[in-house]
Amino acid sequence: MRRILITGGAGRVATLLRTGLARPGLVLRLLDLRVPASLPGVDGSREEIMIGSVTDPDVLAEAMRDVDAVVHLGGQSRESDVRDVIESNMYGTYLLLEAARAAGVGRVVLASSNHAAGFHSRGAEPVPAGLPGRPDTLYGWSKVAMEACGQLYADRFGMDVICLRIGLWFPTPRSLRGLAMWISPDDGVRLIEACLSVPSPGFRIVWGISRNTRRWCSLAEGEAIGYFPQDDAETFAEQLIAEHGEPDFAADPALTRLGGPWCDVPLGRNLPPPR
């Protein structure tokens, strides 16, 4: 029986993953501060619930028991107080990687973000996944630190660590920016499955987006690990344009920078959920 630990197991992204990953022979161990909701069609006997924090070493040591791989979605998911961002995202990621190393868990998938590279702008060529960090917020800075810690554990301890610079992971794109940055629930499952199954990836950074017609982030790094997205936000283009107007992907800063409107929010301000 294979067992995957998912931190942030009660969160939105984990909820989108759980149905797609559910299958015989696979157990999902869900770690969160709250109990995940039951999902229709998901066999509860193939899910293990743990309540606790990614900043608690004892909780993490127990969570790693008999685990084959980790998908780390837990932590602070938006801009917040600097102490909260450092504690939840930086220190929590270090503790998680250290717990995985100590338990002999050799593969960790880290949920980074497009905001780790938020101030990079659209170019003539697709933006590569591994371009240097250029965070747009304290939250984005914490994701750059997460990636660096993953690189350390890959280089020093030989762990397989894949960092996903996730775009907009929702059932449907909710704004014009989603025409470029959306990742569908089904493609999200495909991405995680590729991360968990590719042989000996070492350290990688991959964009978490779908095969969107208007994308400007590279899919090459994902395809190199077996991620071949199938969905396209263009399916929703007519509806989004009717609601928000025709997008200007050449001039509108919200549509030409990876971080979108997050680049324009003063540091320390609590941002609304990403759109």
Secondary structure, 3 states (H helix, E strand, C coil): CEEEEEECCCCHHHHHHHHHHCCCCEEEEEEECCCCCCCCCCCHHHEEEEECCCCCHHHHHHHCCCCCEEEECCCCCCCCCHHHHHHHHHHHHHHHHHHHHHHCCCEEEEEEEHHHHCCCECCCCCECCCCCCCCCCHHHHHHHHHHHHHHHHHHHHCCEEEEEEECEECCCCCCCCHHHHEECHHHHHHHHHHHHHCCCCCEEEEEECCCCCCCCECCHHHHCCCCCCCCCHHHHHHHHHHHHCCCCCCCCHHHHECCHHHHHCCCCCCCCCCC
